[in-house]
């Protein structure tokens, strides 16, 4: 059959025939078509009047077989699907689809922890399992293994990993800790990757590859399949855990801080992914902190002198780093001494740490930093939205990657400071450190009820994308509005990577049923929708 684009490329109601087919496959209660019910799954931080990412319906399969049925029905009716596991990543658009009129596929009902193997330290979960759910399951069953969690624990374990999300234990590179996927392909067939391609294989979730080309990466940040289960590696409970912090007093200390931490990551003295935070964000999430108006009552960004006054008032650093150490108590003590020695090169640096027995941390850790570095999920950081923008506040995350070098971090921040000066938008930079790279997350705050302010943030974002790309720093995940402009920056070889991805898309999903436009990859019949210059 020749290519036919999906019928739902404009925000119009789902056809009755398609709605009936979904209801017959899933049950009427698993198909939402009324505007009010579908609106519950919109981008929560877009202005209420904006409808360019409005869906036509939401379907909620509960099994892999039902996902297969949804995909086959969509293929028959030429309907674009947009899948989300929990849809809680609100700074990137939440569950909103790239193409208006798409049918959203919610995997929240697929919420089972299928297996925990404590001996080999892995779990097998469905995509609706949240970080809270996995943590609670491990605790309730008495398992002596830790899961990893990001700063907000309401998201999907699988969904976060597939979108290259991070956490803060030794298993914080979530995408790298996936091991063995089950995937529904665009034709409705089922695939198992790696060792799972052999029936009855006993190493499916213990060994991340198989025989022949490794397909797992094709389903990360991808519209080539819907993952219905996955293995995720866990961390054996340590005897001792230290939640550490480093505070440095001056803005210009940042490059020295980064360069001092880098050897500690490369030689694995520090075993997790440290994070560096701004005083404004610390104030935004701590009880008893000054309000935004008390810090500075003008439009953002907050000037440096006000930031320094806040840091002195709260007795924190101009830059505040958290890190973690794990092992026997003697090993943890030795590693902590090494950290203190390495950071002593920065005048005025303070290095602190709190030790916990591994088995007791769940009941004794009270600080959010200590909790998340032990894999304990929370929603504490949601407080920042109301601190910056009032009740109902929103934000966009602008997330770029640079080498783990102080000079690169300072260069990237200088570009951001220059572009954001005079924007009227509040933002704070956060940094997540890998062994060789650093993820710079500039959080742009606004009030979604204020259309001008929200539009200002959305208009600024593509400018930031191009400015940072011009200096050699690429965005690694983004809001649905900006997927095309981000993908356009990866243009080496006349966009060789995009053309390769499009060939895969056309071969596996010729009708463009699964997530058209995701990460800037469009099927042949919809490439006219690519928008590298989004405007508001």
C-alpha positions, 0 to 999 in steps of 0.5 A, a space after each residue: 500500500 502506498 504511503 498515506 499520512 495519518 488522518 489526525 494531523 489537525 486538531 479535530 475529533 476522532 472518527 466514530 469508527 476509530 473510537 469504536 474500534 479502540 473501545 472494542 479492544 480496550 473497553 469503553 472506560 479506557 478511551 477518552 474522547 470528551 474535550 474535558 477529559 482529553 484536556 487533562 493530558 495537555 501541556 500543563 505549562 502552555 498558555 490555556 488558549 494555545 491548542 497547537 498540541 491538542 490531542 483528539 483522544 486518549 487511550 489507556 491500554 493495560 497490557 502489551 497485547 492491548 498496546 499491539 491492538 492500539 497500534 494496529 487500529 491506528 495503522 488501519 485508520 491512519 491515526 497518529 499516536 503519541 505515547 507517554 509512560 506517565 507524562 509528568 516531564 512538564 518542563 518538556 511538554 508533559 504528555 502533549 503530542 507533537 502533531 495536533 489531533 494525535 491520539 495519546 497512548 497513556 501507559 499509566 495502567 501498565 504499572 506492574 513490577 514484574 520481577 526483582 532479582 536481588 542476587 543480580 541487582 535488577 528489576 523488570 518493570 512496565 512503563 507505568 511504574 513510577 519511581 515512587 512505585 519501584 521504591 515502595 515495592 523494594 521497601 515493602 518486600 524487604 529487598 536490599 537493593 536501591 533504585 535510582 531516582 531523579 529529583 522529582 519521583 512521579 515520573 516513569 522509570 522506563 520513560 525517564 530512561 528512554 528520554 536519557 534522564 538521570 538520577 543520583 546514585 551510582 546507577 544515575 545514567 538511567 539510559 545506560 542501566 536499561 537492559 533488555 526491552 520488549 517493544 511493540 513495533 509500528 506494525 503491531 508486532 512484538 520484539 524483544 531485544 538483546 538476549 531476550 531474542 532467544 526464548 527462555 534466555 536466562 541472561 536477558 536482563 543481566 547482559 545488555 547486548 545479544 547476537 548481531 546489531 544491538 537495537 536497544 538504542 533505536 527505541 530511546 528518544 524514538 518513535 520507532 516502537 512502544 516499550 512495554 517492559 524493560 529490565 533496569 539495573 539496581 544498586 546493592 545496598 551499601 554498608 555505608 553511605 555519605 551524602 556530601 556537599 561542597 560550597 564555594 563563595 564566589 561566582 568565579 570559583 565555578 571553573 575551579 570547582 568543576 576542574 577539581 571534581 573531574 579527577 574524582 569522577 574519572 578515578 571513581 572516588 565520587 561514584 554518583 552524578 554530582 549536581 551543582 546548584 544556584 543559591 536562588 534554587 536553594 532558596 526556592 526549595 528550602 523552608 524558611 527562605 526569603 521570598 522571591 520578592 524579598 530577594 529582589 522585587 524586579 523582573 528576572 534575572 536576579 542581579 548578582 549582588 542580590 544573589 550574593 546577599 542571599 547566599 550570605 543570608 542563608 550561609 550557603 555557597 555561591 555554588 552548592 554541590 552535592 555528591 555521594 560516596 558508598 561502600 564500607 565505612 573505611 572506604 567511604 572515609 578514605 574517599 571523603 578525605 580524598 574529596 576534601 583534599 582535592 577541594 582545598 585548592 579553592 580558597 574558602 571552599 567548605 566540604 561537608 558530609 553526613 554518613 548513614 548506615 545503608 539499611 537505615 537511610 530510608 528512615 533517617 535521611 531528612 534532607 532532599 539531597 541525602 534522600 535522592 542520592 540514596 534513591 529515595 524519591 520525592 516532589 520537594 523541588 516542585 516548590 521552586 515553581 511557586 517561589 519564582 512564578 506564584 501558584 500555578 507557575 511553569 518553566 521550560 528546561 533548556 538542557 545542553 551538554 558540554 565537556 566536563 571542563 571549567 572553561 566550557 561551563 563558564 563559556 556556556 553560562 556566559 552565553 546564557 547570561 548574555 541572551 537572558 539579560 533584559 529578558 524579564 525572565 527568571 532562570 537559574 542554572 543547574 549542572 549535573 556532572 557525568 564522568 566526562 561531560 556536564 549537563 547544563 540545565 537552565 530553568 526558565 520560569 514564567 506564569 502560564 496564565 500570563 500569555 505574554 510572559 509565557 510567549 516570551 519564554 517560548 520565543 527565547 528558547 529557539 534563540 538559545 538553541 542556536 546560540 549554544 549550538 553555534 558555540 559547540 553545545 547541543 541540546 540533548 532533550 527538549 520540549 515538543 515545540 522545539 524538537 525540529 529546531 534542536 534536530 536542525 542543529 545536528 547538521 553535520 554531513 548535510 544532516 546525515 544523522 537525520 536522513 538516516 533516522 528518516 530512512 529507518 522511520 520510513 522503513 519501519 513506520 511507512 504510515 507515520 503512525 508512531 510519534 511523528 515529529 518526535 525528536 525532529 524525525 518525520 515520516 515522508 508524508 509529513 515532512 512538510 510539517 517540520 518547523 525549524 523556526 517556531 514562533 509564538 
